[in-house]
């Protein structure tokens, strides 16, 4: 079992900056620290309302970090920016102005032709395209038909589970979605609401190649510093995968 890549979302560094509408803290500086601490990539969400990340941030990040993943709605103005900036990856997400944060996955069945056109445009520009979806077979199939190379499974229901039974059920949904997605040729990423306390079971799901985590890392960084917060998350993911692999080896040897 390989260790999933860690993408660090620095949106909420920009949230702190925009609270005062000044130049700091700079999400680009946070992104550099994240990579120095072992992050495999940096994620930002350029929202239509520009509530945190700004176009300037995206353009500077493209020339600064090794791997930039741009979250964005299927909205023409932002699509044009993505085509111009050409990040290494784009993740298409739903967006509502009244939401505090992304509340669920994109409905890939709502406008399949429009989604396919945007995916094709981005892919032709050399951008790896993923779609942020709920762990649902219909959405997996629609994302594949639209031409997406990857999906990012929305882990919010798992992260917000209040009981052990609910947590187990939502984790099983993610496990089945990962398997179903891989069967039809999709690469599997996951994210939303993950933190040091709940990341291990998702990190050890078969086939999950990448985890994108933001709020919990930024919140932890306020207390202990950005590099340490990223290292802690990276180590927790690594430890979970290695422990899981050892446990599997032990079970096989016992059998």
C-alpha positions in Angstrom: 0.0 0.0 0.0 1.5 3.3 -1.0 1.3 6.5 1.0 -1.2 9.0 -0.5 0.2 12.3 -1.6 -0.7 15.3 0.6 -2.1 18.4 -1.0 -2.2 21.3 1.4 -5.0 23.8 0.8 -4.0 27.4 1.8 -7.3 29.1 1.2 -7.7 30.0 4.9 -4.4 31.8 5.0 -6.0 34.0 2.4 -9.1 34.2 4.6 -7.0 35.7 7.4 -5.5 38.2 5.0 -8.9 39.3 3.6 -10.3 39.8 7.1 -8.1 42.9 7.2 -7.7 43.4 3.4 -4.0 43.8 3.7 -1.0 42.0 2.3 -0.5 39.4 5.0 -0.5 36.6 5.8 0.4 35.7 2.2 -0.9 32.3 1.1 2.1 32.0 -1.3 4.5 32.2 1.7 2.4 29.5 3.4 2.5 27.3 0.3 6.3 27.5 0.2 6.5 26.5 3.8 4.1 23.6 3.1 6.3 22.3 0.3 9.4 22.7 2.5 7.6 20.6 5.2 6.9 17.8 2.7 3.6 18.6 1.1 3.3 17.0 -2.4 1.3 19.9 -3.7 -0.7 23.1 -3.0 -4.4 23.6 -3.5 -6.3 26.8 -3.7 -10.0 27.5 -4.5 -10.5 30.6 -6.7 -14.1 31.3 -5.9 -16.4 33.5 -8.1 -16.9 35.9 -5.2 -13.1 36.0 -4.5 -13.8 35.8 -0.7 -10.3 34.6 0.0 -7.9 33.5 -2.8 -7.4 36.2 -5.4 -6.3 35.8 -9.1 -2.9 37.3 -8.1 -2.4 34.4 -5.7 -3.1 31.8 -8.4 -0.7 33.4 -10.8 2.1 33.8 -8.3 1.7 30.3 -7.0 1.9 28.9 -10.5 5.4 30.2 -10.8 6.4 29.3 -7.2 5.2 25.9 -6.2 6.1 22.5 -7.8 2.5 21.3 -8.1 -0.6 23.6 -8.1 -4.1 22.2 -7.9 -6.8 24.8 -8.6 -10.2 24.2 -7.3 -12.9 26.1 -9.3 -16.5 26.1 -10.4 -17.6 25.4 -13.9 -17.8 29.1 -14.6 -16.5 30.7 -17.8 -14.5 33.5 -16.2 -12.6 31.2 -13.9 -12.2 28.6 -16.7 -10.5 31.3 -18.8 -8.1 32.1 -15.9 -7.3 28.4 -15.5 -6.5 28.0 -19.2 -4.3 31.0 -19.1 -2.4 30.1 -15.9 -2.3 26.4 -16.7 -1.9 24.8 -13.2 -0.8 21.2 -13.1 -4.2 20.1 -11.9 -7.8 21.5 -11.7 -10.5 20.1 -9.5 -14.1 21.1 -10.5 -16.3 21.8 -7.5 -19.8 23.1 -6.9 -20.1 26.6 -5.5 -22.9 28.7 -3.9 -22.3 32.2 -2.7 -24.2 31.7 0.5 -22.3 28.6 1.7 -19.5 28.9 4.3 -17.5 26.2 2.6 -18.2 23.6 -0.1 -21.2 21.6 1.1 -21.2 18.6 -1.1 -20.0 17.1 -4.4 -20.6 18.4 -7.9 -23.7 16.9 -9.6 -22.1 15.6 -12.8 -25.5 14.5 -14.1 -27.0 18.0 -14.1 -25.3 19.3 -17.3 -23.1 16.5 -18.6 -22.4 18.1 -22.0 -21.3 21.4 -20.4 -19.1 19.6 -17.9 -17.6 17.5 -20.7 -16.8 20.6 -22.7 -14.9 22.2 -19.8 -13.1 19.0 -19.0 -12.0 18.7 -22.6 -10.8 22.3 -22.8 -8.7 21.9 -19.6 -7.3 18.5 -20.6 -6.3 19.9 -24.0 -4.3 22.5 -22.2 -2.3 19.8 -20.5 -4.1 20.1 -17.1 -5.1 17.0 -15.2 -8.8 17.3 -14.4 -10.6 15.9 -11.4 -14.1 16.4 -10.2 -15.1 16.7 -6.5 -18.1 14.3 -6.0 -20.0 12.6 -3.3 -19.2 8.8 -3.1 -22.0 7.8 -5.4 -21.8 5.4 -8.3 -23.9 7.6 -10.6 -21.5 10.5 -10.0 -18.5 8.3 -10.6 -19.9 7.1 -13.9 -20.9 10.7 -15.0 -17.5 12.0 -14.1 -15.9 9.3 -16.2 -18.2 10.0 -19.2 -17.3 13.7 -18.9 -13.7 12.7 -19.5 -12.3 13.4 -16.0 -9.0 11.6 -15.2 -9.7 11.6 -11.4 -12.3 12.2 -8.8 -11.9 13.7 -5.4 -14.3 11.9 -3.0 -16.1 14.3 -0.6 -15.3 13.0 2.9 -17.5 15.6 4.7 -20.2 13.1 5.8 -17.5 10.8 7.2 -15.7 13.7 8.9 -19.0 15.0 10.5 -20.2 11.6 11.6 -21.5 11.7 15.2 -21.5 8.1 16.1 -19.2 5.1 15.5 -21.9 3.4 13.4 -22.4 6.5 11.2 -18.6 6.8 10.8 -18.3 3.2 9.8 -21.1 3.5 7.3 -19.7 6.6 5.7 -16.3 5.1 5.6 -17.7 2.1 3.8 -19.4 4.3 1.3 -16.0 5.9 0.5 -14.4 2.4 0.3 -17.0 1.2 -2.2 -16.8 4.4 -4.3 -13.0 4.1 -4.5 -13.3 0.5 -5.7 -16.0 1.4 -8.2 -14.1 4.4 -9.5 -11.0 2.4 -10.1 -12.9 -0.3 -11.9 -14.0 2.3 -14.5 -10.5 3.8 -14.9 -10.6 6.8 -12.5 -7.8 7.8 -10.2 -9.1 8.4 -6.6 -8.4 11.4 -4.4 -10.2 12.4 -1.2 -10.8 15.4 1.0 -12.9 17.7 3.1 -13.0 17.9 6.9 -10.0 15.7 7.4 -7.8 16.3 10.4 -5.2 14.5 12.6 -7.9 12.7 14.5 -9.8 11.2 11.5 -7.4 11.1 8.6 -6.0 7.6 9.2 -9.0 5.5 8.0 -9.3 7.5 4.8 -5.5 7.4 4.2 -5.6 3.6 4.3 -8.5 3.1 1.9 -7.3 1.0 -1.0 -6.7 3.1 -4.1 -6.7 6.5 -2.6 -3.8 8.3 -4.2 -4.1 11.8 -2.8 -5.6 13.7 0.2 -6.3 17.4 0.0 -6.5 19.0 3.5 -6.7 22.7 4.4 -8.7 24.0 7.3 -7.3 21.7 10.0 -3.7 22.3 8.9 -4.2 26.1 8.8 -5.9 26.0 12.2 -3.1 23.9 13.7 -0.5 26.2 12.1 -1.9 29.2 14.1 -0.8 27.4 17.2 2.4 25.5 16.2 3.6 27.0 12.9 2.9 26.0 9.3 5.8 23.7 8.7 5.1 21.7 11.9 1.4 21.5 11.1 2.2 20.0 7.7 4.8 17.6 9.0 2.4 16.4 11.7 -0.3 15.6 9.0 2.3 14.0 6.7 3.6 11.8 9.5 0.1 10.8 10.6 -0.8 9.7 7.1 2.5 7.8 6.8 2.1 6.2 10.2 -1.4 5.1 9.4 -0.5 3.5 6.1 2.6 1.7 7.5 0.7 0.4 10.5 -2.1 -0.8 8.3 0.4 -2.6 6.0 2.0 -4.3 9.0 -1.3 -5.4 10.4 -2.3 -6.9 7.0 1.1 -8.7 6.8 0.5 -10.1 10.3 -3.0 -11.3 9.4 -1.7 -13.0 6.3 1.1 -14.7 8.3 -1.4 -15.8 10.9 -3.6 -17.3 8.3 
